[in-house]
Amino acid sequence: MSGRTPRSSRAVVVGGGLAGVTAALRLADAGLGVTLLEGRPRLGGLAFSFRRGDLSVDNGQHVYLRCCTGYRWFLDRIEGTHLAPLQDRLDVPVLDVARPGGPRLGRLRRTALPVPLHLAGGLAAYPHLSLAEKAGVARAALALGRLDPADPALDGIDFATWLRRQGQSHRAVEALWDLVGVATLNATAANASMALAAKVFRTGLLSGPGAADIGWAAVPLGDLHDTLARKALESAGVEIHVRTRAGALARAEHGHWAVETDGERFEADTVVLAVPQGETHRLLPEGALDDPDRLLGLTDAPILNVHVVYDRKVLRRPFFAALGSPVQWVFDRTASSGLQGGGQYLAVSQSAARDEIDLPVAELRERYLPELERLLPAARGAGIRDFFVTRERTATFAPTPGSGRLRPGAHTRAAGLHLAGAWTATGWPATMEGAVRSGFSAAASALQALGRPHVHPLQEAA
């Protein structure tokens, strides 16, 4: 280690995404002095905003559900709940443009009835499935309710195999299971761990009547995950260093940890690594995990977002999902982006986009503009004021069968070193909810090791 004068802190959190910010807030709220290090010039990790001319653009469309109690805690803690409202009741418009009789709009809705009756009426009225397929979906949903997502055996099979065993047709997978699953898991059923699929569908469909109600930011994500998060951290006394990338982690004198960056050295009693699995692998000291190379087995899955600014309004709804089209989900981002001078800004969110993530913008334009015209007749003949693409090649870890055994918990064998990130063993796929919950776990692990009394934040709110 260098001979530079160290900065002292009870805790250093490496990484300023949702996991790191959550861990830092929890540690600071428990009375620790906390330093947060982030290599980027902003907080927010992979859920952020940037400027493009006069527009404020989210790198991708991020949503959450009412059952995402961790992320809802996060919004409350940064005083941003009112800026990311939830639907009063689940209502997802689903447009099928491939049916022989012409395009047809259906809706996935719920009622206020208790579980599982809350979805019965919406399923009965859903026009994209036959009566037999609807009955099969109901039976599969009840079977999901009998599963334990924590059962290791479920992690060893894929969701598609389980759906076939439940008699689900190709159409039922396309029009319901993958419609929801691709967006939440970032994988098709054939490539998704059954354990993670069970977690998503059990929690979203069966944990409460309103569990699947959808929420999303009505402002740029940066307003929440950077601006308000930074304000909350500073109010809690956290010292924030952006553009500060951790280069090495090692033991210092008196059992402390030392985090080396390009310009400084930070010492602490406890360290939380809240960075991607590859960077965690690079920083981990020898012996911290039994098999650190398993982190490298957690491969990445991309998400592609196509952004189109029209010269007029072409979509009346805030969002919709599509069937019979390469388009998956379309969101109206006009108001949140600050678009001026009329027109409409749509964001097309394409999960599990491995085949498209590296395609040239011109090719994506040629593919998606005609599809949007097929889905939205009002777009035919509309002028295109802007067209651009955002690519997150490492948006999530790939939730493949067997990925569960590769995900470590927050605790390590190195005293005072803890792990956070949506890729850790949260039981959730790589979502904003999983990231926040990993921050909870890392902070709890650190506080327990320091002998600090603490209560889980969701128990505090109960």
Rosetta blueprint (number, residue, H / E / L):
1 M L
2 S L
3 G L
4 R L
5 T L
6 P L
7 R E
8 S E
9 S E
10 R E
11 A E
12 V E
13 V E
14 V E
15 G L
16 G L
17 G L
18 L H
19 A H
20 G H
21 V H
22 T H
23 A H
24 A H
25 L H
26 R H
27 L H
28 A H
29 D H
30 A L
31 G L
32 L L
33 G L
34 V E
35 T E
36 L E
37 L E
38 E L
39 G L
40 R L
41 P L
42 R L
43 L L
44 G L
45 G L
46 L L
47 A L
48 F L
49 S E
50 F E
51 R E
52 R E
53 G L
54 D L
55 L E
56 S E
57 V E
58 D E
59 N L
60 G L
61 Q L
62 H L
63 V E
64 Y E
65 L E
66 R L
67 C L
68 C L
69 T H
70 G H
71 Y H
72 R H
73 W H
74 F H
75 L H
76 D H
77 R H
78 I L
79 E L
80 G L
81 T H
82 H H
83 L H
84 A L
85 P L
86 L E
87 Q L
88 D L
89 R L
90 L L
91 D E
92 V E
93 P E
94 V E
95 L E
96 D E
97 V L
98 A L
99 R L
100 P L
101 G L
102 G L
103 P L
104 R E
105 L E
106 G E
107 R E
108 L E
109 R E
110 R L
111 T L
112 A L
113 L L
114 P L
115 V L
116 P L
117 L H
118 H H
119 L H
120 A H
121 G H
122 G H
123 L H
124 A H
125 A H
126 Y L
127 P L
128 H L
129 L L
130 S L
131 L H
132 A H
133 E H
134 K H
135 A H
136 G H
137 V H
138 A H
139 R H
140 A H
141 A H
142 L H
143 A H
144 L H
145 G H
146 R L
147 L L
148 D L
149 P L
150 A L
151 D L
152 P H
153 A H
154 L H
155 D H
156 G L
157 I L
158 D E
159 F H
160 A H
161 T H
162 W H
163 L H
164 R H
165 R H
166 Q L
167 G L
168 Q L
169 S L
170 H H
171 R H
172 A H
173 V H
174 E H
175 A H
176 L H
177 W H
178 D H
179 L H
180 V H
181 G H
182 V H
183 A H
184 T H
185 L H
186 N L
187 A L
188 T L
189 A H
190 A H
191 N H
192 A L
193 S E
194 M H
195 A H
196 L H
197 A H
198 A H
199 K H
200 V H
201 F H
202 R H
203 T H
204 G H
205 L H
206 L H
207 S L
208 G L
209 P L
210 G L
211 A L
212 A L
213 D L
214 I E
215 G E
216 W E
217 A L
218 A L
219 V L
220 P L
221 L H
222 G H
223 D H
224 L H
225 H H
226 D H
227 T H
228 L H
229 A H
230 R H
231 K H
232 A H
233 L H
234 E H
235 S H
236 A L
237 G L
238 V L
239 E E
240 I E
241 H E
242 V L
243 R L
244 T L
245 R L
246 A E
247 G E
248 A E
249 L E
250 A E
251 R E
252 A L
253 E H
254 H H
255 G H
256 H L
257 W E
258 A E
259 V E
260 E E
261 T E
262 D L
263 G L
264 E L
265 R E
266 F E
267 E E
268 A E
269 D E
270 T E
271 V E
272 V E
273 L E
274 A L
275 V L
276 P L
277 Q H
278 G H
279 E H
280 T H
281 H H
282 R H
283 L H
284 L L
285 P L
286 E L
287 G L
288 A L
289 L L
290 D L
291 D L
292 P H
293 D H
294 R H
295 L H
296 L H
297 G H
298 L L
299 T L
300 D E
301 A E
302 P E
303 I E
304 L E
305 N E
306 V E
307 H E
308 V E
309 V E
310 Y E
311 D L
312 R L
313 K L
314 V L
315 L L
316 R L
317 R L
318 P L
319 F E
320 F E
321 A E
322 A E
323 L E
324 G L
325 S L
326 P L
327 V L
328 Q L
329 W E
330 V E
331 F E
332 D E
333 R L
334 T H
335 A H
336 S H
337 S H
338 G L
339 L L
340 Q L
341 G L
342 G L
343 G L
344 Q E
345 Y E
346 L E
347 A E
348 V E
349 S E
350 Q E
351 S E
352 A L
353 A L
354 R L
355 D L
356 E L
357 I L
358 D L
359 L L
360 P L
361 V H
362 A H
363 E H
364 L H
365 R H
366 E H
367 R H
368 Y H
369 L H
370 P H
371 E H
372 L H
373 E H
374 R H
375 L H
376 L L
377 P H
378 A H
379 A H
380 R L
381 G L
382 A L
383 G L
384 I E
385 R E
386 D E
387 F E
388 F E
389 V E
390 T E
391 R E
392 E E
393 R E
394 T E
395 A E
396 T E
397 F E
398 A L
399 P L
400 T L
401 P L
402 G L
403 S H
404 G H
405 R H
406 L H
407 R L
408 P L
409 G L
410 A L
411 H E
412 T L
413 R L
414 A L
415 A L
416 G L
417 L E
418 H E
419 L E
420 A L
421 G L
422 A L
423 W L
424 T L
425 A L
426 T L
427 G L
428 W L
429 P L
430 A L
431 T L
432 M H
433 E H
434 G H
435 A H
436 V H
437 R H
438 S H
439 G H
440 F H
441 S H
442 A H
443 A H
444 A H
445 S H
446 A H
447 L H
448 Q H
449 A H
450 L L
451 G L
452 R L
453 P L
454 H L
455 V L
456 H L
457 P H
458 L H
459 Q H
460 E H
461 A H
462 A L
